[in-house]
Amino acid sequence: MQSSQFMRQAILKVASSPSFSRFVHRYGPKLGARRFYAGETLKEAIEVVRRLNAEDILVTLDHLGESVTNAEEAAAQADGYIDILHAIHAAGVNAGVSIKLTQMGLDVGQDECLANMRRIVEAAKETRRFIRIDMEDSQHTDMTLAVLHELRKSYPRIGTVLQSYLFRSQNDLAMLQAADISVRIVKGAYLEPPTVAFPLKSDVDQNYLRLVDMALRAGQYVAIATHDENIIHEVEGWVNERKIPLDKFEFQMLYGIRMSRQRELAKQGYRVRCYVPFGTDWYAYYTRRLAERPANILFVLRSLLRS
């Protein structure tokens, strides 16, 4: 196993420890957690969106939270997303939303999740906003796609995410292409067994490029979500060589990571969208960011040494 892959799995395992969770929650600011999310309130998030829009960067907002286990909390989370949609509409900013279905009660029941998502879809219709359904661990993939297809019957401005480390993603992409559904391609940040996911980074990267190429050749709108410079250069080469219109895809990156590169790409005329999370439930998101890139670990260590 490659060292970076070993480190990623080690961090994700440690993150599940209650003692580690208590430590990170207590010392989050010193550990640099605040770098990766826009604040705890919707007001703070809207101000970040304004700043990014002023630099020609689009936004997808994510209200942090996942793995809701009761119907009341799931309904409250749905109310929160309805508030977000109305707030970004009232502010006149260029942003959509990204939603995890476990936050909407998928683990409570698929019908419960659908009911909450339908309320959000009605708000999206009113405000004319795009909804991106995030993909979570592989145990939720089939349920996520089932909910997606049901919601698309009444509202076409909904897309989803595919993870290049999963073996199944090429087949899923073909299915989504047949239904003309927009996709965001990511590498994947959950701890998955080798029976369902590529264990080697080189294979994950190769499959990532395969999925992006497949989407671009089909003329399917694709969000290329990566901080990997090799992949960005490869895509730029394809775009120039094949004369792919710039409105057929967008680059996406995470808030707090490679912000200067996001600005550069936007200045070059590419559509660039920043994934901006906010809220108090930042722990799971933060530890996945640490696990994804060794550079993020170095950032945390430097923060600790300065404190």
LOZA-878502 format. One record per residue: z, x, y of N, C-alpha, C in turn. Coordinates in steps of 0.05 Angstrom, whole numbers, plus 32768, in hexadecimal, padded with zeros to 4 digits. Example, Ala and Ser with C-alpha at 12.3 -4.5 7.8 and 13.67 -1.06 7.14 Angstrom:
BEGIN
809C81087F8E809C80F67FA6809C81087FBE/808E81017FD3808F81117FEB809D81028001/
REM end
This chain:
BEGIN
800080117FE8800080008000800080128019/7FF0800B802D7FEF801A8045800980198054/8010802F8063802A80308070802E801A8084/801980128093801C7FFD80A780217FE2809A/80147FDE808380197FC5807480357FC48069/803F7FDB805F805A7FDD8055806E7FD7806B/80697FE28083807B7FDE809A807B7FC080A1/80647FB480A180627F9880A980737F878096/80707F8B807C807E7F7C8068809D7F81806A/80A47F9A807080C07FA1807280CD7F93808A/80BF7F9280A080CA7F8580B880CD7F6780B3/80B97F5B80A780BB7F3E80A280D27F37808F/80D77F49807B80ED7F44806981087F478078/810A7F5C808881227F61809781277F4A80AA/81127F3F80B681147F2980CA81217F1080BE/811F7F0D80A3812B7EF5809681497EF88093/81547F0F809981707F14809681807F0780AD/81947EF680A781A47EEA80BC81B17EFE80CF/81BA7F1580C481C77F2980D581B37F3580E8/819B7F3A80DF81867F4580F1817F7F318106/817D7F1780FE81777F028111818C7F018127/81A67F02812081BB7F01813481B97F198147/81B37F30813B81B17F48814C819A7F468160/81837F3C8157816C7F3A816981707F24817E/817C7F0E817681827EF9818A81957F0381A0/81A87F14819881BC7F1E81AB81B07F3381BE/819F7F4481B281947F5A81C281777F5881C8/816D7F3F81C781507F3A81CC81457F4781E5/81517F4481FC81477F51821481447F6F8212/81597F7C820681587F99820281427FA181EE/813C7F8F81DC81287F9581C7810C7F8E81D1/81097F8781EA80EE7F8281F580E27F6781ED/80F27F5481E380E77F3B81DB80D97F2C81F1/80E47F2E820980DA7F1E822080BD7F268227/80B57F3D821F80997F46822480857F338217/808C7F27820080797F1981F080787EFA81F4/80897EF0820680877ED3820B808C7ECF8229/80817EB88233807F7EB3825080987EA9825D/80AD7EA5824E80C67E9A825980D07E848247/80E67E78824F80F17E63823E80EA7E478248/80DF7E44826080DA7E29826B80BC7E25826F/80B47E0C826F80987E05827580907E0E8290/80A17E0C82A3809B7E1482BF80947E3282BF/80A37E4282B1809D7E5F82B080827E6482A3/807C7E55828E80637E588280804B7E508291/804E7E3B82A180387E3382B280327E4882C7/80477E5582D180427E6B82E580337E8282D8/80397E8882BF802A7E9D82B1800D7E9582AE/80097E7C82A77FED7E7282A47FDE7E7582BF/7FEB7E6E82D57FDE7E7182EF7FD57E8E82F4/7FE77EA082EE7FE17EBC82F37FCA7EC682E1/7FCA7EBE82C97FB47EC682B77F997EB982BF/7F9A7E9F82C67F827E9282CF7F767EA082E7/7F877EAA82F97F7E7EB883117F6F7ED1830A/7F737EDB82F27F647EF382E97F4E7EEB82D5/7F467ED282D67F307EC782C57F377EC882A7/7F507EC682A17F597EC582857F627EA8827F/7F577E9D826A7F5F7E8282617F797E858251/7F857E6E824B7F9F7E6E823D7FA07E598228/7FAF7E5F82137FB87E4B82007FD77E4D81FF/7FE57E38820580027E388206800E7E3081EB/80227E3E81E480317E3981CB804E7E3681D1/80597E1E81CC80757E1981CF80837E2381B5/80917E3881B7809C7E46819F80AE7E34818E/80A97E36817480B97E26816180A87E218148/80B67E1E813280A87E19811880BD7E118104/80B47E0980EC80C57E0280D680DA7DED80DD/80D27DD880EB80E57DC280F080EA7DB380D7/81037DAB80D2810A7D9F80B881147D8280BA/81137D7780D3811C7D5A80D5810A7D4C80E8/81077D3180E480F47D2180F380FA7D208110/81147D1F8117811C7D1D813381137D358143/81187D4D813881107D65814680F27D678149/80E47D60813380C67D61813480BC7D4E814A/80C77D37814D80BE7D24816280C47D2F817D/80DB7D3D818080E27D49819A80CE7D6081A0/80C77D6F818C80B37D85819080987D798199/80907D63818D80777D56819580797D4C81B2/80907D4181BA80947D3981D680907D5181E8/809A7D6881E080987D8081F0807B7D8881F4/806B7D8581E0804E7D8C81E380407D7881F4/80487D5F81F3803C7D4B820580427D528222/805B7D5A822680627D63824180527D7B824A/804D7D8E8238803C7DA6823F80207D9D8247/80147D8C82387FF97D83823E7FF77D768259/800A7D65825F800A7D58827A80107D6C8290/80217D80828A80297D94829F80117DA682A6/80027DAF82927FEC7DC182987FD57DB182A5/7FD37D98829E7FBF7D8782AC7FC77D8382C9/7FE07D7D82CE7FE97D7882EA7FE77D9282FA/7FEB7DA982ED7FEA7DC282FB7FCD7DCB8300/7FBA7DBF82F27F9E7DC682F57F977DE282EA/7FA67DEC82D77FA17E0682CC7F8F7E0482B4/7F827E1A82AD7F6F7E1B82967F7E7E23827D/7F877E10826E7F977E1682567F967DFF8242/7F977E0682297F9B7DF382147FB57DF98206/7FB97DEE81EE7FD27DF381E07FCC7DFC81C3/7FDF7E0B81B87FDF7E13819C7FF87E07818F/7FF57DFB8178800B7DEC816B800E7DF4814E/80267DF98145802C7DFD812980357DE3811D/80297DDB8107802E7DC180FB804A7DBF80EF/80567DD680E780727DD480DD80857DCC80F3/807D7DD2810C808C7DCA8123808B7DAC8128/80757DA1811E80707D848121807A7D748109/80887D8280F680947D7480E080847D7580C6/80727D8880C380627D8980AA80737D8C8092/808A7D9B8094809C7D9E807D80AD7D868079/80AF7D74808D80BD7D5B808980AB7D488079/80917D488080807E7D37807280637D378082/804D7D36807380337D378080802F7D1F8092/80387D07808A80357CEF809A80457CF280B4/805D7CFE80B2806E7D0280CA80607D1580DE/80547D2A80D380467D3D80E4802D7D3080F1/801F7D2080E180077D1280EC800E7D008103/80247CF18100802C7CDF811480337CED812E/80407D04812C80477D148144802D7D1F8150/801C7D29814080037D35814A7FF17D208157/7FF17D09814C7FE17CF381597FEA7CED8175/80047CEE8179800F7CEA819480057D0181A7/80057D19819C7FFC7D3081AC7FDE7D2D81B2/7FCF7D25819F7FB27D2181A27FAC7D0D81B8/7FBC7CF781B97FB87CE481CF7FBC7CF081EA/7FD07D0281EC7FD57D0F82067FBE7D23820C/7FB47D3081F77F9D7D4281FB7F847D338204/7F807D1B81FA7F6A7D0A82037F6D7D048221/7F857CFC82297F8A7CF582457F857D0D8257/7F8D7D24824E7F8C7D3C82607F737D4D825A/7F637D4582467F4B7D53823F7F507D718239/7F637D7582277F6C7D9082207F667D968202/7F617DB081FD7F5B7DB981E27F757DBF81D3/7F757DB881B97F8C7DBD81A87F847DD08192/7F937DE6818F7F8E7DF881797FA67DF68165/7FA07DEF814D7FB57DED81387FB87E08812B/7FCE7E1581307FD37E2F81247FD57E2E8106/7FCE7E4480F97FD17E4680DC7FEA7E5680D6/7FFA7E4C80C480137E5980BD80117E6780A2/80267E68809280247E76807980127E668065/800A7E7480507FF57E68803E7FFF7E4F8030/80197E4B802E80227E328021801B7E198031/80167E1D804B80107E07805D7FF27E038063/7FE17E1580587FC57E1580607FB77DFB8059/7FB97DF280417FAB7DD980397FB57DC18049/7FCF7DBF804D7FDA7DA9805D7FD17DAA807A/7FD07DC280857FC77DC680A07FAA7DBD80A3/7F997DC480917F7C7DBC80927F797D9E808E/7F8A7D92807D7F897D7580797F907D668093/7FA57D6F80A07FAC7D6280BA7F977D6780CF/7F8C7D7E80D07F767D8480E37F5F7D7180E0/7F557D6D80C77F3E7D5B80C27F457D3F80C9/7F5D7D3680C57F657D1B80CC7F657D1780EA/7F6F7D2A80F87F707D2881167F557D2A8122/7F437D3981167F287D3C81217F187D228120/7F207D0F81107F127CF6810F7F147CE7812A/7F297CEC81397F2C7CDE81527F2A7CEF816B/7F2A7D0A81677F297D1C817E7F1C7D368176/7F047D3C81807EF57D5481777EFF7D6E8183/7F0F7D6D81987F177D8681A57F307D928198/7F2E7D96817E7F437DA2816F7F377DB8815D/7F447DCF815D7F3B7DE5814C7F537DEF813C/7F4E7E04812C7F637E0F811C7F607E2D811A/7F6E7E3A81087F707E5781067F6C7E5E80E8/7F5D7E7480E47F5A7E8080C97F647E9D80CA/7F717EA580B47F7D7EBF80B27F6D7ED0809E/7F647EE880A87F527EF880987F607F058081/7F7B7F0680807F887F1280697F897EFF8051/7F827EE680547F827ED4803D7F677ED4802F/7F677ED580157F4E7ED580057F3D7EBC800B/7F4A7EA6800F7F3D7E8C80117F2E7E87802B/7F317E98803F7F287E92805A7F0A7E8E805D/7EFA7E9D804D7EDD7E9A804F7ED57E7D8047/7EE17E7480317EDB7E5880297EE47E44803D/7EFC7E4980497F067E36805E7EF47E378076/7EE97E4E807D7ED77E5080957EBE7E408090/7EB37E4380787E9A7E3380717E9F7E158074/7EB67E0D806B7EBE7DF0806D7EC07DE8808A/7ECD7DF8809B7ED07DF280B77EB67DF380C6/7EA47E0580BE7E897E0580CA7E7A7DEB80C4/7E7C7DE280AC7E6F7DC980A57E797DB180B5/7E927DB280BE7E9D7D9D80CE7E9C7DA380EC/7E8F7DBA80F37E8C7DC2810F7EA77DC4811D/7EBA7DD281117ED57DD5811C7ED87DF28126/7EE17DF4813F7EE67E0F814B7EFD7E1D813C/7EFA7E3781397F0E7E47812B7F177E5F813C/7F307E6681397F3A7E8081427F3E7E91812A/7F337EA9812B7F367EBC81147F4C7ED0811B/7F607ED2810A7F767EE5810D7F787EF580F3/7F887F0A80F37F8C7F1A80DB7FA17F0D80C9/7FB77F0280D67FCC7EF680C67FE67F0580CA/7FFC7EF780CE80157F0480D4802C7EFB80C2/80277EEC80AD803C7EE3809B803D7EF58083/80547EF5807680577F05805D804B7EF58046/80357EFF803A80277EF1802580267F02800C/80267EF67FF480247F057FDB80077F0F7FD7/80047F247FC77FE97F2F7FC27FD77F1C7FB1/7FE37F077FA77FD27EF37F997FC17EE27FAB/7FC97EE17FC57FBA7ED07FD87FAF7EDF7FEF/7FB87EF87FF47FB17F07800C7FAA7F248005/7F987F2F80157F917F4B80127FA97F5C8019/7FB17F6F80077FC87F80800D7FC17F978020/7FA87F9F80217FA07FB680317F947FAE804C/7F9D7FBC80617F937FB7807C7F757FBA807E/7F6A7FCE80707F4D7FD280727F3E7FB98067/7F487FAD80527F3B7F9480487F3E7F7D805B/7F567F7B80687F5B7F66807B7F477F698093/7F447F81809C7F327F8680B37F157F8080AB/7F0D7F8880937EF17F83808A7EEC7F658088/7F007F57807D7EFD7F3A807B7EFD7F2C8096/7F0C7F3780A97F0C7F2D80C47EF07F2E80D0/7EE37F4580CE7EC87F4880D97EB47F3680CA/7EB87F3380B07EA77F2180A17EA97F0480AB/7EC27EFB80B07EC67EE080BA7EB97EDC80D6/7EBE7EEF80E87EB37EED81037E947EEC8101/7E897EFE80F17E6C7EFF80EE7E617EE580E4/7E6F7EDA80D07E677EC180C47E677EAA80D9/7E7B7EAA80EA7E7D7E9580FF7E687E998114/7E647EB1811D7E507EB681327E347EB08129/7E2D7EB781107E137EB281057E0D7E948103/7E227E8580FE7E1F7E6880FC7E1F7E598116/7E247E68812C7E257E5C81467E3E7E4B814B/7E527E50813A7E6C7E42813C7E7D7E4F8151/7E897E3E81637E9A7E4A81787EB27E57816A/7EB67E7181717ECB7E8081637EDC7E8F8178/7EF67E8D81747F0A7E9D81847F117EB58173/7F0A7ECD817E7F0E7EE681707F287EF1817A/7F3D7EEC816B7F587EF381737F607F0E8167/7F5E7F2381777F657F3D816D7F6C7F508185/7F7C7F64817F7F817F7A81917F747F948187/7F667F9281717F5B7FA981637F417FB18172/7F427FC9817E7F2B7FD2818E7F127FD6817D/7F157FDE81647EFD7FE281527EEF7FC7814E/7EFF7FB2814A7EF37F9881467EE57F8E8160/7EF37F9281777EE77F8A81907ECC7F988195/7ECB7FB281907EB27FC181937E9C7FB68181/7EA47FB081687E907FA681557E857F8C815E/7E967F7A81687E8D7F6081727E7B7F64818B/7E827F76819C7E727F7B81B47E567F8481AC/7E557F9581977E3B7F9E818D7E2A7F878182/7E377F7681737E287F5F81687E1E7F4D817F/7E2E7F4881937E277F3781A97E0E7F4281B8/7E0E7F5C81BD7DF87F6881CA7DDF7F6981B9/7DE27F7081A07DCB7F73818E7DBE7F588188/7DCE7F4381847DC47F29817D7DC07F168194/7DC87F2081AC7DC67F1081C47DD57EF581C1/7DEE7EF781B87DFF7EE081B47E097ED681CF/7E057EBD81D67E0F7EB381F07E2D7EB681F2/7E377EBE82097E537EC3820D7E647EA9820C/7E577E92820D7E667E79820B7E697E6F81EE/7E617E8081DB7E637E7881BF7E7C7E8481B2/7E8B7E9481C17EA37EA081B57EB67EA881CC/7ECE7EAF81C47EE17EBA81D87EF37ECF81CA/7EFC7EE281D97F117EF481CF7F2C7EE881D5/7F3F7EEB81C27F5A7EE281C77F6D7EF981C1/7F827EFB81D27F977F0E81CE7FB27F0181D5/7FC77F0E81CD7FE27F0381D17FED7F0C81EC/7FFD7EFA81F7800B7F018210801D7F19820B/801B7F2C821E802C7F44821C80207F5B820D/80097F5782017FFC7F6C81F17FE07F7181FC/7FDB7F8A82047FC17F93820E7FB77F818225/7FC97F7C82387FC17F6B824E7FAB7F78825F/7FAB7F9282627F967F9F82727F7B7F9C8265/7F7B7F9D824A7F627F99823B7F587F7D823E/7F6A7F6A823F7F627F4E82447F537F4B825E/7F5F7F5882737F537F57828D7F377F64828E/7F357F7B82807F1B7F89827F7F067F788272/7F0C7F6B825C7EF97F5A824E7EF07F438260/7F047F37826E7EFD7F21827F7EEB7F2A8296/7EF07F4182A17EDF7F4C82B77EC27F5282AD/7EC07F5882937EA57F5D82877E967F438282/7EA27F2C82877E947F1382847E9A7F04826A/7EAC7F1082597EB37F0282407EC77EEC8246/7EC67ED782357EDC7EC382367EF47ED08228/7F0A7ED082367F237EDC822B7F397EC7822D/7F477EC382177F5D7EB082177F777EBE820E/7F8C7EBA821D7FA67EC682167FB87EB18209/7FC37EB881F27FD57EA681E47FF17EAB81F0/7FFB7E9681FE80147E99820D802A7E878201/803D7E9381F380537E8481E9806A7E8281FD/807A7E6D81FB80927E6B820C80A67E5A81FD/80BF7E5C820680D47E4C81FA80EC7E5D81F1/81007E4F81E781187E5D81DE81177E6781C1/81057E5B81B181047E61819480F07E77818F/80F67E8F819A80E37EA5819A80E77EB98182/80FB7EB6817281027ECB815F80EC7ED0814A/80E37EBB813D80CF7EBE812880B57ECA8133/80AD7EC0814A80957ECA815780987EE7815E/80AE7EEF816980B37F0A817180B27F1E8159/80BF7F16814380C07F28812C80A47F2B811F/80947F16812080787F19811680687F2C8128/806D7F2C8142805F7F3E815480677F5B814D/80807F5F814780897F7A8140807C7F838126/807A7F708113806F7F7780F980517F7D80FA/80437F71810D80267F73810E801C7F8F8116/802A7F9B812A801F7FB4813580357FC88139/80317FE0812E80457FF68132804A7FFB814F/80357FF7816080387FFC817D804E7FEB8189/80527FD3817E80677FC1818880827FCC8181/80857FD98169809E7FE5816280A57FFC8175/8091800C817C80958022818E809E801881AA/8093800181B2809B7FF581CB80B87FED81CB/80C17FE281B580DE7FDA81B280F07FF281B2/80E8800781A480F8802081A480FB802C81BF/80E5802C81CE80E6803781EA80F8802581FB/80F7800B81F781097FF9820681267FFF8200/812C800481E78148800A81DF8151802481EB/8140803881EC8147805281F6814C80518214/813D803F82228140803C823F8159802D8247/8163801C8234817A800A823B819580198239/
REM end
